[in-house]
């Protein structure tokens, strides 16, 4: 009997699947086109629910590239409401702005920072490990901003 996924893994799976379906909808793919594309990108798998985390991330990256190439990129940088980790990133970003280390108090600037850290262009497409990396990077930057210079 396979082990049950942890709540964190299950939450990440739900977020990945939601992002995949949202991107496919933005591309206006028919069900057959969607499944054929997935099968091509993911080694014959035709259901997003059957993909492991690596497969979901691979397919999501491919859909992101298709959106960028088509010019149909999403209008918003993150879905609303923000997740707790996204709120944490935003709070740290605002603290950096208050400290004068960040000059753009925008979600797009935060997303650009996260993309430089992870290679992922949208906050909601970050997996738990990538979210942790962005948060810890922001914390380290904030700590350096608070240290007195010699």
ABEGO torsion letter per residue (X at the ends): XBBBBBAAAAAAAAAAAAAAAAAAAAAGBBAAAAAAAAAAAAGGBABAAABBAAAAAAAAAAAAAAAAAAGABBABABBOBBBAAAAAAAAAAAAAAAAGABABBBAAAAAAAAAAAAGBABAAABBAAAAAAAAAAAAAAAAAAABBBX
